[in-house]
Amino acid sequence: MKLRAIWWGSLLLSISMHADAQNNPQSQTPPSPAFGQNMPILSPENPPLSGLDEPSLELRTVNRSFVSGALQVGESADSNSGNQLGGSKMTGVSHVLGALDLQKLWPRSDLFLEYLGGAGFGNNNYYVRQLQALGLEAITRWRTGQLTLRDGLNYLPDGSFFAASAGGLPGFGIATTGLQLGLPGLYHQVGGSLGTGARLSNTATLDVVQAITPRSAVTVVGAFGNTHFYHNVDNLIDGDESTVEAGYSHLVSRHDQIAIVDAFQLFRFPTRVGGEVYNNVFNVRWSHVITGRLSFLGGVGAQYTDVRLGVSSTNWSVSGRAVLRYQFERSSLTASYAKFTSPGSGFFAGAETQVAEVSFRRPIGRTFEFSSVGGFSHNKRLQPTFDFGAAGANSYNEGFFGMILKKHLGRSWDALAAYRFSEVQFNTTVTVAGSTGSTSQRQVGTIALEWHPKAIRID
């Protein structure tokens, strides 16, 4: 009888201990946490503010590895095919573009590759012009950090004719989308194009994030950009930009984050047109993020610029950037403003630049999708006036507006109509790219058909 009582007592004690363990998970030995579960500062929905990644309003979905391709054929009407000051007559341009994309995912690494290539065929002074672009994004992660390498190499005809005007490029877009992340002006700006000469542009960044607590992280960024303009008759200025920055980010709450960033930039130009520009930047940043609905990022600080062309000229100014993204029930809106030092877009050997942009996207019904983007920039010369590039001008403005209406024709076909308007205006009459004047205006209307077959899974 006593042994039976002891047995029943032991059984009841073991049952009660098991129930207590179920109600108190901390009493169990937890498994090794996965990336992001033990470090909220590394969450893709609210990444470190001092790094290059920015919050996404889209909820995370299951990803797969695949290879995909696309082919686009279109026809454009161009009001200024010579891309000149003063304009030129209307010209028809046909284009053929193809894209090949790779997305390969591993447990702790991701790889994205893109190739975009094609050509435009026109009459009069347009002839045949080719587009070549390569894009790379590689990510590797460990339990408390990650490293991201990005690179975009572009050979663009007429500056940015296809990338900005043809509308609705096939593929991911990583080969032709500028790196407008992190420090204001970190990317090598390619804008304000004139003339028919092609340009070769490359931008590469290396971003390292290391969490030091679940709420704090340090970041280090290195970047290099280079632009080379072909055909010296266009009188555009080559240049390159090197950037190194370090930062610290801290999550104040679930939705709010603060950060500080210190950076050094070096702009270099050919000796005959401009020396070097040294730029030191300090930014304080704040972000408010509500996953799936809203993200706001703001940063402001001082920058110390040293322009060296024979003699040294220094000045203090304000650098800043603000980005608002809002997700409505069926549409999305993005607005941004930035003030920074830029390479000068080939017109100047360095410039003080202010850029404002607004974009909007909305599906219409079940098979249509509408998107639009508009922007304005003001660029003021850093270097003294010299007899090269936009000689005599102290500043120029650039404005643009574009919209695309896309119709889904089943799973593998899309039809699109696009319109693009752009204008470059100098503060005085200049001679650039073989033409003389103060204003270049261009309008391009495009219709195209795109085929994108089913992606091939490779996992």
N, C-alpha and C positions, 0 to 999 in steps of 0.2 A: 504494500500500500504506500509506504514511504517512498520507494523507488519510482512508483507511478506518478506520485505528486511531484517529485523532483523532475521527472521527464517532462510532464505537462508545464511545469514552471519554466524550464529551459526553453521549450517551444514557444511559449507566450513571450518570453523575453527576447528571443531572436526575431519574432514577428514584429514586436514593438520597435526594436532597433532598426529593422529594415524599413518600416513605415516612417520612422523619424528621418532616416537617410533620404527617403523619397521626398519628404516635405522640406528638407534642408539640403539643397544641392551642394552647398559649400563644404559639407562633410565628406563629399566624394572627391576623388582625385580627378581634376578636369583634364580633358584632352589638350594637346598643344593647340593654341588658338591659331586660326587662319589669319592671313594678311588682312588688315582692316578691322578685324573684330576686336582686337585689343588696343588699337591705335586710332581713335576717332579723327585725329589730325590728318591721317592719311586717307580718309574717306574720299572716294571719287566725287561724291555729291558736294563736298566742301573741302577741297584740297588746300594745302598751305598757300596763304595769300602772297607770300614772298617768292613763290616759284613761278613756273610758266603755265601750269595747268589751271584751268578756270572751271567753276561749277557748271554742271550740266543740269538743265531743267527736265531732261528726259529720264524716266525711271530706268534702272538697269535691267537688261533682259539677258536671256541665255545666249551666249555667242558661240559660233562654230567657225572652224577653219574652212576657207574656200578660196577658189580662184574664179574671177568673173571678168567678163569682157563687155565692151559696148562699142557701137559704131554709129556715128552721126553724119548725116549729109544735109546740107542746107544752102540757102541762097539769101544773099544780103544786098540791100540797096544802101550805098554809102555816099553821103553828101560831100565828103572831103577825103577821098581815098589817098591823096598825096599827103594828108596829115600836115598841112601847111598853115602858116599865118596868112590870114586873108581868105582862106578856103579855096575850093576848086569845084569842078562840075560833078554831077551825080555819076556814080559808077556802079555797075553790078559786079558782085564778087560771090563766087561759089566756094564752099569749103567742105572738106572731108576730114573728119577727126575720128580717131580710134583710141580706146583706153583699155588697159589690161591691169587688173588689180589683184593683189594677193593679201589675204588675211590669215595669219597662222598664229594660233593660240596654244600656249603651253601652260602648265599649272602656275608658273611664276614668271613667265615672259610672254610678250606679245610682239608680233612683227607685222607691219603694214607697208606694202610696197605699191607704187603706181607708176606706170608709164603712160604718157599721153602724147600722141603724135598725129600729125596731119599737115594739110597744106591748103592755101587759098589760091583760087584761080580767077584772075580778073583781066580786064582790058585796059587800054590807055597806058597809064604809068604804073599800074599795079603789077602786071605780069604774074609770076608765081612766087608765093612766099610760104615758107614752112614754119611749123611750130613743133618744138620738141620740149618735153618736160619730164622730169623724174622726181619722185617724192619718196621719202623714207621716214618711218617712225618706228623706233625699236624701244621696247620697255622691258626692263628686268627688275624684279622685286625681291626683297628679303623681308623678314618679319617686321622690321621697324623702319623700312625705307625703300626707296626705288631710284633707279637711274633711267633717264629718257634721252634718247638721241633722235634729233629731227634734222632733216636736210631736204631742201628743195632747190633743184637746178632747172632753170628755164632758159630756152632760146626762143625769144618772142619776136615775131615780125611787127614792124610798126609800133615798137614799144610794147603796147599791151592790147593790140587790136582784138585778137581772138579771146584772150583771157577776160577782157572787160566788155567787149562789144558783141561777140558772136552769140552769147547767151546760152545758158543751160549746158555747160560743158559736161560730157559723160565722165563717169568714174567717181571715185571718192572725193576728189578735189584737193588732196594733200599735195599734189605736185604743182598746183597753180595758186593755192591760197597762201597769202602772205602770213608770216608769223607775227601777228599783231598782239603778242602776249607779254605779260610781265612789265618790265620797265618801259615807260613811254618812249617810243622810238627805237626799241630794241631791234626790230626788224629793219632790213635794208629797204627803204621805201623805193618803189618803182612806180612813179606816177608822172603826170604832166608830160606825156610823150609828144614829140613833134618829129616830122620827117618820116621817111620810109626805111631808114636804116634799122637793122635788127639790133637787139641787145642780148647779151648773155649775163644772167644774174644767178647768183648762188647765195643761199642763206642756210647756215648750219648752227644748231644750238645743242648744248649738252647741259642737262638739268639734273642735279643730284639733290634728293630730299632725305634727311635723316631725322626721325622722331627722337626726341630726348625724354619726353614724357608723353602720356596719352593725349595731352592738350597742347604740347609745344613741339616745334620742329625747326631745324636750321636748314637752309637751302644755299646751294652754290650753283651759279649759272655762268657758262662761257659761251660766247656767240661770235660768229664771224660772217660778214656779208661782203659781197663784191659784185660790182656791176661794170661791164665793159660794153661800150657802144661801138658798133662797126660803122665804117664809112666816115672818115674824118671830115668830109664836107658838111656833115650835120652839126659840127661844132658843139657837141655834147661832151661833158666832162666825166671821165672814168673816176671811180673812187672805191675805197673799201672801208669797212667799219669793224672794229674789234671791241668787244664788250666783256667785262668781268664784273659780276655782282654777287653779293652775299646778303642773306637776309635771315630774319627770325620771325616766326609766326606763332600766335597763341590764340587758342579757342577761348573766348570769354564766356560764351554760352553755346547752346545747341545751334543757334542761328547766327551768332556774331563772332567775328574774328578780327584781330588787329595784327599788324606786322610793321617791321622797319626794314628798309633796304638801303644799302650803300653800294654804289656802282662807279666804275671808271670806264670811259669810252674814248677811243682814238679813231678819228677820221683822217684818212690819208688820200691825197690827190696828186696827180702828176706835178712835178716841180715847176713846169712852165706856166701852170695856171693857178696853183694854190699849194700852200705847204701842208700843215697839219693842224687839226683842231683837237685839243684835249678837253674832255668834259667830265667833271665830277658831279655825281648826282646823289642826293639823299632824299628818300621818300618815306613818309608815314602813311600807312594804308588801313582801311577799315572795310569790312564786307558784311552784308546781311543776306543770308541765303535761306529760302524756304523751298525745299526740294519739290520739284514738279510744278512750281508756280512762279517764284520770284528770285532774282539774284541781283544785288547791287554791289559794285566794287568801286571804291574811290580812293585816290591817293594824291598827295600833294607834298611838295618839298622844294628845297633850294638846289640850284645847280650853278657850278662855277666853271666858266668856259674860258679857255686860253687859246686864242687864235694866233698861230705863228706863221707869218709870211714875211720873212726878212726880219721883222721886229715882232715882239709879243704884245698882244692886245687882250686884256682880260675884262670880264664883266660877270656880275651876279644876275640871275634871273629865276623865275619860278617854273618848275616842271610839275606836271600833273596829268592825271587820267581818271576818267569816270565812265563806267559801263553799267547800263541798266538793261536787264532782260526780264520780260514778263510773258508768262504763258497764259493766254486766255483759254476758254473752253475748247475752241477749235482753231485758234490762230496764235501767232507769236510775234513779239515786237522787241527789237533791240535798238538802243540808242547809245551813242558813245561820243566822248570828247577827249582830246589829248593835246597837250602842249609840250614840245620837246625839241631837241636839236636833231636835225636830219642831215643826210649827205647832200641834199639839194636837188635830187631828181635829175642830175645831169645838166641843169641850167646854172646852178651856183655851186661853188666849192664850199658847201656847208650852208645851212639855213636854219633860222628859227621858225618852227612850223607849228601851226594850229590846225587840227582836223576835227570835224564834226560829221558824224554819219548816223543815218537812221535806216533800218531795214524792217520789212514786214512780210510775213508769210501766212497764207491761209488756204486750206482746201475749199473748193467750191463744188458742192454736190459730192458724188461718189467717184468721179473720174477726172475732175479738173483740179489743178493746183495753181495758185497765183502767188507770185513773190515780186517784191520791188525793193530797191535800194537807192538812196540818194545821199550826197555828201558835198562838203565844201571845205577847202583848205586855203590857208593864207601862209605864204612862205616869204621870209625876209632874209636878204643876203647877209652872211656873216663876214665874208672876205671883202676887201676893198674892190672897187670897180677895176676891171682889167679888160684888155682887148681879146676876150675869148668867151665862149659860151654866150649867155644872154647879156652881151656887153651893154653897159649903160643902164640896165634895169636894176632897181633896188629891191623889187619885190614882184611876186606874181600870185594870182589867185587861180584856183581850179575848182570848178563845180561840175557835178555829174548827176544824172538820174537814169535809172534803168528799171525795166519791168519785164517779167516773163510769165506767160500763160502756157501751162503744160496740160495736155490731154492724154490720159492713159488709154491706150488702145489694146486692151487685153494685158497679159502678163509680160509680154516681151517687146511691146512697141509703145513709143510715145511720140506725139506730135507737139511741137512748140512754136510759139510766136514770141519774138522778143523785140524790144526797142531800147536804144541807148542814146543818150544825149550827153555831150561833154563840151566844156569850154575852158580854155587856158587864156588868161589875160594878164599881160605885163603892165607895169605902171608907166611905161614909155615905149616908144617904137624901138624894136630890136631886130637883128638879123640872126636867125637861127634856122638850121636845117635847110639852107638854100632859099629861104623866103624871108620877106621883110614885112613887119607890121607889129601890132600890139595884141591882136586877138586871133585865136584859132578856135573855130567852132566846128563840131562834127556830130552828125546824126546818122545812126545806123539802124535799119529795120531788118529783121531776120525771120525767116520761116525755116523749120528743119524737121527732119524725121530721124528718130533714134531707135536703134535695135539693141536690146540687151538680153541675150539668152540666159537661160537658167544657170545660176552659179554651180560650179563643180565642187562638191565637198571633198576635202582632203584629210579629214581627221578619222 
